[in-house]
Amino acid sequence: MEAVAHVATKPANENAPVVRLALCITDPEVVHELGQHDEGTERDAFAKHALRIGVVALRHARGALDAQSIQREGERLLGAVRDALSAHTSQTSSSVARLLGAYLDPATGSLPQRLEQLTKRDGEIELLLAKHLDGDRSTIAQTLARQVGQESTLFKILCPTQADGLVATLSRAIDEALRLQREDVLREFSRDRPESALSRLIVDITQANQGPLARFVARVEKAQRSILEQFSLDCEGSAIRRLAATLDDTRTTVKNSLTLDDPASPLSLLRKELMNAVGLFADSNSRFQSDVRATLETFRVRREEAARSSLHGHTFEYAAGELLQLDAQHTGDICERLSGTPGREGRKTGDYVLTLGPESAAPGVRIVCECKADKGYTEAKALDEIALARKNREARIGVFIVARESATEGFTALRRVGPDILVVWDAEDPTTDVYLTAALSIARALVVEQHRESGRSEADVREIEQSIRGIERLAITVESIAHDARNIVKKGTKIGKAAEGVKEKLVEEVERLKGVVGPRGQVCDRESADGCLS
């Protein structure tokens, strides 16, 4: 079988000679199959075809055996090559690693050591650069000094003080060129030289325009005389004479219209209408001032009666309650008036209670507000009372509202002390509403801070504290500004009253002066002046 497998198979040749076979078939299968065909051409064709198929099959079988042998030898060869390559790779990697370690190892490598020698302080590179670049004795400094220094040829050429330098040479050349050009221009514009451009131009103009120029001069002189006649007052019928007459007529008409001596003049009629209107306005203004004074006096009497009576505190309490109700509506909270209703401690302390609404960050939490308009309230007394109100109304935060006229000296406009807030409010001054609104905002912020203290970071709590302190400082600043503004208004009122007095005296003096001056603008004599003054 092996001998058959290794027989060399030659390729088929189309020009091969014909081979004649006489076969005796004894195989039963082949005999049976050949017997199925008629003897002759049909059986010979079938036998040829079967023989060809058998030959091709044998040839293919021998080829498969050769391929298997080649595959086994190839695999064996590849295994040997793979082993040799693996060994060579390991050997090469070790050699390369040793070689690279000898060159690149940070501790012992020759390349890092060489780089360290080159780049270290006072190394070869630094010494080389210092030799060529550092100091006046360096190579580049000496080269630059030779080429562009004070002793160089270039510096001497460009130096403005050198007589033979470039600047001096250019200056002399430019001066000489300008001098020559100036002389040429002067020669061309000189009338002393008949050949100059100006002399030739004058001669040409004179010769070309001698007749027309004379006629033009005559027309100009005639126009000048006509203009002088029109602007002369001595010439009858001139334009300036007619303009003067028109101005005289206009002045006379204006004078007659603006005089107060003629009752029928427009100015007299206008004065009469204005005096009537001023009289009506003065009467109306007097009545209005009387009504205003009466109304203000009524308000003042009512305020004084309310301040003296026991109802003053209730009036202040109701006014504060209106502002609290309005603020609660804007924020979605609930404001209850509990004045006169006993609380948990059996006391009636705590006039209003704000309950935060469901939209708030701390729904259901309560803020108590105590309103006081009694005289002589100090901060210590206010803190004691608002602490009692918090316990009595089961509130977390307390807001003590004191009237401005009831607060003692040193009572801060807005101040927070722990869970309590002190605020000064004036029911008759709308500018103080911002203090009460800020106090309520601080109270809500404190409630939210306490409600979410466990879930908030230290930075958030610190930010809320800083915001509250900032509001307190701004409130103190605003109160100081408002106090200064009130002082300015008071002083301005005094100044206005003084100005009115000065104005009245000024009017009196003007009237006296009008009595001294005559109707024509002339001053009366001493006797008539004495009569006018009397």
Backbone torsions as a table, in degrees:
resi	resn	phi	psi	omega
1	MET	NA	-43.6	179.7
2	GLU	-65.4	-36.9	178.0
3	ALA	-62.8	-41.1	178.4
4	VAL	-65.3	-38.0	-177.0
5	ALA	-67.1	-29.9	-175.9
6	HIS	-96.5	5.8	177.4
7	VAL	-68.8	130.4	-178.9
8	ALA	-73.0	131.4	-179.2
9	THR	-102.3	119.4	178.6
10	LYS	-84.0	151.6	179.3
11	PRO	-71.6	152.3	-178.9
12	ALA	-67.6	144.0	-179.1
13	ASN	-119.3	121.8	-178.4
14	GLU	-67.0	-22.4	-179.7
15	ASN	-95.8	16.7	-179.7
16	ALA	-66.6	150.3	179.9
17	PRO	-71.2	160.2	-179.2
18	VAL	-75.3	134.8	178.7
19	VAL	-111.1	125.5	-179.1
20	ARG	-102.3	131.1	-177.8
21	LEU	-122.3	137.7	171.8
22	ALA	-120.9	104.7	-171.5
23	LEU	-110.0	146.7	174.1
24	CYS	-114.4	111.0	-173.1
25	ILE	-93.2	125.1	178.2
26	THR	-118.4	-9.7	-178.8
27	ASP	-69.9	126.3	-175.6
28	PRO	-60.3	-41.0	-177.6
29	GLU	-63.8	-46.1	-178.2
30	VAL	-66.9	-42.0	179.8
31	VAL	-61.3	-42.1	-179.0
32	HIS	-64.6	-41.6	-176.8
33	GLU	-70.4	-40.2	177.8
34	LEU	-66.0	-31.4	179.7
35	GLY	-67.5	-15.5	179.4
36	GLN	-74.6	-14.7	-177.3
37	HIS	-111.2	152.6	-180.0
38	ASP	-70.6	146.8	-179.8
39	GLU	-70.4	139.1	179.8
40	GLY	125.9	-140.7	-175.3
41	THR	-64.0	-40.8	-177.2
42	GLU	-64.4	-44.3	-178.1
43	ARG	-69.0	-36.7	179.6
44	ASP	-65.3	-40.9	179.3
45	ALA	-63.7	-40.7	179.1
46	PHE	-66.3	-39.0	179.9
47	ALA	-66.3	-41.9	176.9
48	LYS	-60.4	-42.1	-177.9
49	HIS	-65.7	-42.3	179.0
50	ALA	-65.5	-39.3	179.4
51	LEU	-64.6	-39.2	179.7
52	ARG	-64.7	-42.5	179.6
53	ILE	-62.0	-40.2	179.5
54	GLY	-66.0	-41.9	179.3
55	VAL	-62.3	-44.2	180.0
56	VAL	-63.6	-38.3	179.8
57	ALA	-65.7	-41.9	178.9
58	LEU	-64.8	-42.2	178.8
59	ARG	-60.3	-42.0	179.5
60	HIS	-66.1	-35.8	178.7
61	ALA	-64.7	-43.7	177.5
62	ARG	-63.0	-36.9	176.5
63	GLY	-64.0	-40.7	178.3
64	ALA	-62.1	-41.2	178.7
65	LEU	-63.6	-42.0	178.1
66	ASP	-63.3	-39.1	-179.6
67	ALA	-65.4	-40.6	178.5
68	GLN	-64.4	-41.3	178.5
69	SER	-63.9	-43.5	179.7
70	ILE	-62.6	-40.3	-179.3
71	GLN	-63.0	-44.7	179.3
72	ARG	-62.5	-43.4	179.5
73	GLU	-65.8	-38.8	178.8
74	GLY	-63.7	-41.6	179.1
75	GLU	-64.4	-41.3	178.4
76	ARG	-63.2	-40.7	179.2
77	LEU	-66.1	-40.9	178.5
78	LEU	-64.4	-38.7	177.8
79	GLY	-62.7	-42.2	179.4
80	ALA	-65.5	-41.2	178.3
81	VAL	-64.2	-40.6	-179.6
82	ARG	-62.5	-44.0	179.5
83	ASP	-63.5	-40.8	-179.6
84	ALA	-66.4	-40.7	179.0
85	LEU	-65.6	-40.0	179.0
86	SER	-62.4	-44.3	179.2
87	ALA	-64.6	-42.6	179.8
88	HIS	-66.3	-37.0	178.7
89	THR	-63.7	-45.5	179.0
90	SER	-61.3	-43.7	-179.3
91	GLN	-65.4	-42.5	-180.0
92	THR	-64.9	-43.5	179.8
93	SER	-60.7	-42.3	179.5
94	SER	-64.6	-41.7	-179.3
95	SER	-65.9	-44.4	179.6
96	VAL	-63.5	-41.5	179.1
97	ALA	-61.5	-43.8	179.1
98	ARG	-64.6	-41.9	-178.9
99	LEU	-66.0	-45.5	178.9
100	LEU	-65.6	-37.6	176.9
101	GLY	-62.3	-38.8	179.6
102	ALA	-66.1	-29.6	-179.5
103	TYR	-93.5	-39.1	-167.8
104	LEU	-111.6	-2.7	-179.0
105	ASP	-62.4	128.1	-176.8
106	PRO	-59.4	-28.3	-175.4
107	ALA	-91.4	-45.9	-172.5
108	THR	-118.5	-3.0	-176.3
109	GLY	-65.7	148.2	-179.4
110	SER	-74.2	-33.2	-179.8
111	LEU	-67.0	-50.7	176.9
112	PRO	-58.8	-39.3	179.1
113	GLN	-63.6	-40.2	179.8
114	ARG	-67.3	-41.7	177.5
115	LEU	-63.4	-39.6	178.4
116	GLU	-62.8	-41.4	178.4
117	GLN	-64.9	-34.4	-178.7
118	LEU	-76.6	-39.5	-170.9
119	THR	-100.9	-8.8	-177.2
120	LYS	-71.1	166.9	178.9
121	ARG	-61.1	135.0	-174.9
122	ASP	62.9	24.3	177.6
123	GLY	-77.5	-175.1	-175.0
124	GLU	-67.6	-40.3	-179.5
125	ILE	-66.2	-43.5	-179.5
126	GLU	-64.4	-41.5	178.7
127	LEU	-64.7	-40.2	-179.7
128	LEU	-65.8	-45.5	178.8
129	LEU	-64.9	-40.9	179.1
130	ALA	-63.2	-37.2	-179.8
131	LYS	-63.4	-38.1	-175.1
132	HIS	-94.8	-23.9	-171.0
133	LEU	-121.1	-22.3	-169.5
134	ASP	-97.2	132.4	171.5
135	GLY	84.0	168.6	-179.8
136	ASP	-71.0	-20.7	-178.1
137	ARG	-94.0	5.8	179.4
138	SER	-70.6	165.2	-177.5
139	THR	-64.6	-45.7	-177.7
140	ILE	-68.1	-36.3	179.1
141	ALA	-65.7	-43.7	179.2
142	GLN	-65.8	-38.6	179.0
143	THR	-64.8	-45.6	178.7
144	LEU	-63.8	-38.7	178.9
145	ALA	-63.0	-39.9	179.2
146	ARG	-68.0	-35.4	-174.1
147	GLN	-87.2	-43.3	-174.6
148	VAL	-127.3	9.7	-179.7
149	GLY	-73.9	-177.7	-177.2
150	GLN	-65.9	-26.7	-179.3
151	GLU	-93.5	-0.4	-176.6
152	SER	-78.3	161.1	178.9
153	THR	-67.0	-39.0	179.8
154	LEU	-61.6	-43.2	-179.3
155	PHE	-64.3	-41.0	179.3
156	LYS	-64.3	-36.2	-179.9
157	ILE	-69.6	-39.8	-176.5
158	LEU	-86.7	-7.8	-177.3
159	CYS	-68.9	127.8	-178.4
160	PRO	-70.7	-17.3	-178.2
161	THR	-88.1	-10.7	-179.4
162	GLN	-78.7	128.4	-178.0
163	ALA	-67.1	-33.5	-179.9
164	ASP	-100.8	16.1	-179.6
165	GLY	-77.6	173.7	-178.1
166	LEU	-66.1	-42.6	-177.5
167	VAL	-63.2	-47.3	180.0
168	ALA	-62.8	-41.2	179.3
169	THR	-62.5	-46.3	178.3
170	LEU	-62.3	-41.2	-179.8
171	SER	-61.9	-44.9	179.7
172	ARG	-64.4	-40.7	-179.0
173	ALA	-66.6	-42.1	179.9
174	ILE	-66.9	-42.7	178.4
175	ASP	-60.7	-42.7	-179.8
176	GLU	-64.8	-40.9	179.6
177	ALA	-66.6	-41.3	178.4
178	LEU	-65.3	-39.6	179.6
179	ARG	-62.3	-45.8	179.5
180	LEU	-63.7	-41.6	179.7
181	GLN	-65.9	-40.1	178.9
182	ARG	-63.5	-41.4	178.4
183	GLU	-64.4	-39.1	178.7
184	ASP	-64.3	-43.9	-179.9
185	VAL	-64.2	-43.5	179.3
186	LEU	-63.5	-38.6	178.1
187	ARG	-63.9	-37.6	-179.5
188	GLU	-71.7	-26.4	-178.7
189	PHE	-103.8	16.1	178.7
190	SER	-95.7	134.0	177.8
191	ARG	-87.5	-5.9	178.7
192	ASP	-75.2	-22.1	-178.5
193	ARG	-103.5	116.6	-179.5
194	PRO	-62.2	-26.0	-177.6
195	GLU	-87.8	1.9	179.6
196	SER	-70.9	159.6	-178.3
197	ALA	-65.4	-38.7	-179.4
198	LEU	-66.5	-42.8	179.1
199	SER	-62.6	-43.8	179.9
200	ARG	-64.5	-38.3	179.9
201	LEU	-64.6	-42.3	179.7
202	ILE	-64.8	-42.7	179.1
203	VAL	-62.3	-43.4	-179.2
204	ASP	-64.7	-43.9	-179.7
205	ILE	-64.4	-41.5	-178.9
206	THR	-64.6	-44.7	-179.2
207	GLN	-68.1	-36.4	-175.4
208	ALA	-81.2	-26.7	-171.3
209	ASN	-126.3	28.2	-177.7
210	GLN	-66.7	-45.1	179.5
211	GLY	-71.9	-55.9	179.8
212	PRO	-59.4	-35.4	-178.2
213	LEU	-65.6	-39.8	179.6
214	ALA	-64.4	-42.5	178.4
215	ARG	-64.0	-37.9	179.1
216	PHE	-65.1	-40.7	178.6
217	VAL	-63.5	-39.6	179.3
218	ALA	-63.5	-43.2	179.4
219	ARG	-64.6	-37.9	178.8
220	VAL	-64.1	-41.7	179.6
221	GLU	-65.4	-38.6	177.8
222	LYS	-64.6	-43.1	177.9
223	ALA	-64.1	-35.5	178.9
224	GLN	-64.9	-43.6	178.3
225	ARG	-63.3	-38.3	179.5
226	SER	-65.5	-40.6	179.4
227	ILE	-66.1	-41.2	179.1
228	LEU	-63.6	-37.5	177.6
229	GLU	-65.6	-37.5	-179.8
230	GLN	-69.9	-27.6	-179.0
231	PHE	-103.1	20.3	179.1
232	SER	-106.8	133.5	177.3
233	LEU	-78.3	-17.1	-179.0
234	ASP	-78.6	-21.2	-177.3
235	CYS	-86.8	121.9	179.9
236	GLU	-70.9	131.5	179.1
237	GLY	87.3	3.7	178.4
238	SER	-71.4	161.6	-177.8
239	ALA	-65.0	-40.6	-179.3
240	ILE	-69.1	-31.0	177.6
241	ARG	-68.5	-42.8	177.8
242	ARG	-65.6	-40.1	178.3
243	LEU	-62.9	-39.3	179.1
244	ALA	-65.0	-41.4	178.1
245	ALA	-63.6	-41.2	178.5
246	THR	-63.7	-41.5	178.8
247	LEU	-65.0	-37.3	177.4
248	ASP	-62.8	-44.9	178.5
249	ASP	-62.1	-42.2	-179.8
250	THR	-64.9	-40.8	179.4
251	ARG	-63.7	-40.8	179.3
252	THR	-64.0	-42.7	179.9
253	THR	-63.9	-44.4	-179.8
254	VAL	-64.8	-40.1	179.9
255	LYS	-63.5	-42.3	178.5
256	ASN	-67.2	-32.2	-178.7
257	SER	-78.0	-29.7	-176.0
258	LEU	-102.3	14.9	177.3
259	THR	-93.3	146.0	177.0
260	LEU	-93.5	-4.8	179.8
261	ASP	-73.4	-29.2	179.6
262	ASP	-94.3	115.8	-179.8
263	PRO	-63.7	-21.0	-178.4
264	ALA	-91.7	0.1	180.0
265	SER	-71.1	152.4	179.0
266	PRO	-57.8	-37.1	-179.3
267	LEU	-67.4	-38.6	177.7
268	SER	-64.9	-43.1	178.3
269	LEU	-63.9	-41.7	178.3
270	LEU	-63.5	-40.6	178.9
271	ARG	-63.1	-39.8	-180.0
272	LYS	-63.9	-44.1	178.8
273	GLU	-64.4	-41.3	179.5
274	LEU	-65.5	-40.4	179.2
275	MET	-63.9	-39.9	176.8
276	ASN	-62.8	-44.8	180.0
277	ALA	-64.4	-40.8	178.7
278	VAL	-64.0	-38.9	178.4
279	GLY	-63.7	-44.1	177.8
280	LEU	-63.5	-42.1	179.3
281	PHE	-64.9	-39.1	179.3
282	ALA	-64.0	-41.4	178.1
283	ASP	-64.0	-45.4	-179.9
284	SER	-63.8	-41.3	179.4
285	ASN	-66.0	-37.0	178.6
286	SER	-64.8	-43.5	177.9
287	ARG	-63.6	-41.4	-180.0
288	PHE	-63.5	-42.9	178.4
289	GLN	-63.3	-38.0	178.1
290	SER	-63.9	-42.6	178.8
291	ASP	-64.4	-41.9	179.9
292	VAL	-64.4	-43.3	179.8
293	ARG	-61.4	-42.4	179.7
294	ALA	-63.4	-43.1	-179.9
295	THR	-64.8	-45.0	178.9
296	LEU	-63.9	-36.7	178.1
297	GLU	-65.6	-37.1	176.9
298	THR	-64.1	-44.0	178.8
299	PHE	-62.6	-42.1	-178.9
300	ARG	-63.5	-42.3	179.5
301	VAL	-63.8	-42.5	179.8
302	ARG	-64.4	-40.2	-180.0
303	ARG	-65.0	-42.0	179.3
304	GLU	-66.2	-39.6	177.4
305	GLU	-65.0	-40.2	179.1
306	ALA	-66.5	-36.9	178.6
307	ALA	-66.8	-36.3	-179.6
308	ARG	-77.2	-28.8	-175.6
309	SER	-84.8	172.2	178.8
310	SER	-78.6	-6.9	-179.1
311	LEU	-84.7	-5.1	-178.5
312	HIS	-61.4	-42.6	179.0
313	GLY	-64.3	-38.1	178.1
314	HIS	-66.9	-38.0	177.5
315	THR	-61.0	-45.2	177.3
316	PHE	-63.7	-39.4	-179.6
317	GLU	-64.9	-42.6	179.6
318	TYR	-65.5	-41.2	179.6
319	ALA	-62.6	-43.4	177.2
320	ALA	-64.3	-37.8	179.5
321	GLY	-62.6	-36.2	177.8
322	GLU	-62.8	-43.0	178.7
323	LEU	-67.1	-37.1	177.7
324	LEU	-65.6	-41.4	178.2
325	GLN	-62.0	-43.0	180.0
326	LEU	-63.4	-42.2	179.1
327	ASP	-66.2	-38.9	179.2
328	ALA	-65.0	-37.8	178.3
329	GLN	-64.0	-38.1	-179.5
330	HIS	-68.6	-34.3	-175.7
331	THR	-97.1	-2.1	179.8
332	GLY	77.9	20.0	178.6
333	ASP	-96.6	176.1	-179.3
334	ILE	-116.3	125.2	179.3
335	CYS	-110.7	123.5	179.8
336	GLU	-118.3	137.3	174.8
337	ARG	-94.9	114.6	-177.3
338	LEU	-116.0	17.7	179.6
339	SER	-63.9	127.8	-178.2
340	GLY	90.1	-5.5	179.5
341	THR	-101.5	123.9	-180.0
342	PRO	-64.7	148.3	179.2
343	GLY	-107.4	-154.5	-176.8
344	ARG	-65.8	-33.8	-179.9
345	GLU	-84.4	2.4	-179.1
346	GLY	79.1	11.5	179.6
347	ARG	-109.6	165.2	179.2
348	LYS	-100.8	12.6	-179.6
349	THR	-69.8	136.7	-176.6
350	GLY	106.6	93.4	-173.7
351	ASP	-78.1	-41.6	-177.4
352	TYR	-131.9	147.5	177.8
353	VAL	-127.8	123.2	174.8
354	LEU	-98.1	121.3	177.0
355	THR	-106.8	120.2	-177.4
356	LEU	-64.4	136.1	-175.4
357	GLY	-75.6	174.8	-178.1
358	PRO	-66.6	-21.5	178.6
359	GLU	-78.6	-11.8	-177.5
360	SER	-75.7	164.0	177.1
361	ALA	-73.0	-16.9	178.8
362	ALA	-133.8	71.5	-175.7
363	PRO	-64.9	140.1	176.7
364	GLY	88.5	-9.9	-179.7
365	VAL	-76.2	144.9	-172.1
366	ARG	-110.2	144.2	175.3
367	ILE	-125.8	123.7	-178.4
368	VAL	-98.6	142.4	178.7
369	CYS	-124.7	127.5	178.1
370	GLU	-114.0	125.7	-176.8
371	CYS	-109.5	129.2	-178.7
372	LYS	-137.3	133.1	175.7
373	ALA	-122.8	15.2	179.4
374	ASP	-76.6	150.6	-179.1
375	LYS	-72.1	150.3	169.2
376	GLY	76.5	31.3	178.4
377	TYR	-84.2	126.2	175.5
378	THR	-100.8	167.1	-179.2
379	GLU	-66.3	-37.4	180.0
380	ALA	-64.6	-43.9	179.2
381	LYS	-65.5	-38.8	179.0
382	ALA	-65.9	-39.3	179.4
383	LEU	-66.2	-39.3	177.7
384	ASP	-62.5	-42.6	-176.5
385	GLU	-71.0	-39.0	-179.2
386	ILE	-72.3	-29.9	175.0
387	ALA	-65.3	-41.2	176.7
388	LEU	-65.0	-37.4	179.6
389	ALA	-66.1	-36.7	177.5
390	ARG	-62.2	-44.5	178.8
391	LYS	-66.9	-40.1	-175.6
392	ASN	-68.5	-35.5	-177.5
393	ARG	-102.4	7.7	177.4
394	GLU	54.6	50.2	-179.3
395	ALA	-111.8	153.8	178.5
396	ARG	-85.8	-37.2	-175.8
397	ILE	-122.2	142.8	178.6
398	GLY	-121.6	140.1	177.9
399	VAL	-123.5	116.6	180.0
400	PHE	-101.3	117.3	-177.8
401	ILE	-106.0	117.5	-178.4
402	VAL	-118.9	141.1	178.6
403	ALA	-68.1	149.6	-176.7
404	ARG	-62.4	-40.7	-178.6
405	GLU	-74.2	-14.3	179.8
406	SER	-92.6	-17.8	-177.4
407	ALA	-74.6	139.6	179.6
408	THR	-79.7	171.7	178.2
409	GLU	-62.5	130.8	-179.5
410	GLY	93.0	-1.2	178.5
411	PHE	-75.7	115.4	-175.5
412	THR	-70.3	144.6	-178.0
413	ALA	-63.0	-36.8	179.5
414	LEU	-149.9	121.7	-177.3
415	ARG	-149.0	140.6	177.5
416	ARG	-112.3	130.8	176.8
417	VAL	-127.7	99.0	-178.9
418	GLY	63.2	-127.9	179.8
419	PRO	-84.8	4.6	-175.8
420	ASP	-113.6	147.6	-178.8
421	ILE	-128.9	128.8	177.6
422	LEU	-107.0	131.8	-177.5
423	VAL	-140.3	138.3	176.4
424	VAL	-100.4	129.1	-175.0
425	TRP	-137.6	141.0	178.1
426	ASP	-117.3	117.7	-177.0
427	ALA	-65.0	-24.4	-177.4
428	GLU	-97.6	1.2	179.8
429	ASP	-120.0	100.8	-177.1
430	PRO	-62.1	-20.6	-179.0
431	THR	-67.8	-18.6	179.6
432	THR	-86.3	-3.4	178.2
433	ASP	-62.0	-29.2	-178.6
434	VAL	-65.8	-29.6	177.5
435	TYR	-65.3	-45.8	-179.3
436	LEU	-66.3	-40.2	177.7
437	THR	-63.7	-40.9	177.5
438	ALA	-65.1	-38.6	178.2
439	ALA	-62.4	-42.4	178.5
440	LEU	-66.2	-37.9	177.7
441	SER	-64.5	-40.7	177.8
442	ILE	-64.7	-39.9	179.3
443	ALA	-61.4	-44.3	178.7
444	ARG	-64.5	-39.2	178.6
445	ALA	-63.3	-39.5	177.6
446	LEU	-65.4	-38.1	178.5
447	VAL	-64.1	-45.5	179.5
448	VAL	-64.3	-38.1	178.5
449	GLU	-62.8	-44.6	178.9
450	GLN	-68.2	-37.1	-176.3
451	HIS	-69.7	-33.8	-176.8
452	ARG	-112.1	23.3	-174.5
453	GLU	-62.7	-34.9	-178.3
454	SER	-71.9	-30.6	-177.7
455	GLY	-94.3	-3.4	-178.4
456	ARG	-99.1	149.3	176.0
457	SER	-81.3	165.5	179.2
458	GLU	-63.3	-31.6	179.3
459	ALA	-66.7	-40.7	178.2
460	ASP	-62.9	-44.2	179.4
461	VAL	-63.2	-42.5	179.3
462	ARG	-64.1	-36.5	178.5
463	GLU	-66.0	-41.2	177.8
464	ILE	-63.3	-42.3	179.3
465	GLU	-62.5	-42.2	179.8
466	GLN	-64.2	-38.5	178.4
467	SER	-63.9	-41.6	-179.6
468	ILE	-65.6	-43.4	178.4
469	ARG	-63.3	-38.0	177.8
470	GLY	-64.0	-39.7	177.6
471	ILE	-63.9	-41.1	178.6
472	GLU	-61.3	-44.5	-179.8
473	ARG	-64.7	-41.4	178.6
474	LEU	-64.6	-37.7	178.5
475	ALA	-64.0	-41.5	178.3
476	ILE	-63.3	-41.4	179.1
477	THR	-64.4	-43.4	179.7
478	VAL	-63.7	-40.3	179.1
479	GLU	-63.6	-40.1	177.3
480	SER	-63.3	-43.0	178.7
481	ILE	-64.3	-42.1	179.4
482	ALA	-63.9	-38.8	177.9
483	HIS	-63.0	-43.5	177.2
484	ASP	-64.0	-38.5	179.6
485	ALA	-64.4	-40.8	178.1
486	ARG	-63.3	-40.3	177.5
487	ASN	-63.1	-40.3	179.1
488	ILE	-63.5	-40.9	179.7
489	VAL	-63.5	-43.2	178.9
490	LYS	-60.9	-47.1	179.6
491	LYS	-65.1	-37.1	177.5
492	GLY	-64.1	-37.5	176.9
493	THR	-63.1	-43.3	178.1
494	LYS	-62.2	-43.0	179.2
495	ILE	-63.0	-41.2	178.3
496	GLY	-61.6	-42.8	177.9
497	LYS	-63.5	-43.6	178.3
498	ALA	-62.1	-40.2	178.5
499	ALA	-63.9	-38.5	177.7
500	GLU	-62.3	-42.3	177.6
501	GLY	-61.4	-44.8	178.6
502	VAL	-63.3	-37.5	179.4
503	LYS	-63.6	-42.9	178.7
504	GLU	-62.4	-43.2	178.4
505	LYS	-64.3	-37.6	179.0
506	LEU	-63.2	-41.0	177.8
507	VAL	-62.2	-40.8	178.8
508	GLU	-62.2	-44.2	-180.0
509	GLU	-64.4	-37.5	178.5
510	VAL	-65.1	-41.1	178.5
511	GLU	-63.2	-40.7	177.6
512	ARG	-63.4	-39.9	179.4
513	LEU	-65.8	-36.7	176.8
514	LYS	-63.5	-34.7	177.7
515	GLY	-67.1	-31.4	180.0
516	VAL	-75.2	-37.7	-176.3
517	VAL	-81.3	136.4	-177.9
518	GLY	-73.0	171.1	-178.3
519	PRO	-67.2	-25.5	-179.5
520	ARG	-93.0	8.0	-177.3
521	GLY	87.4	4.3	179.2
522	GLN	-98.6	146.8	-179.0
523	VAL	-78.6	135.1	178.6
524	CYS	-69.5	162.4	175.8
525	ASP	-73.5	177.7	-172.1
526	ARG	-61.8	-39.6	-178.1
527	GLU	-66.5	-47.3	179.9
528	SER	-65.7	-33.0	177.5
529	ALA	-64.7	-42.0	177.5
530	ASP	-62.6	-37.1	178.0
531	GLY	-67.2	-39.0	178.5
532	CYS	-63.9	-43.3	-179.5
533	LEU	-65.7	-35.0	178.9
534	SER	-69.8	NA	NA
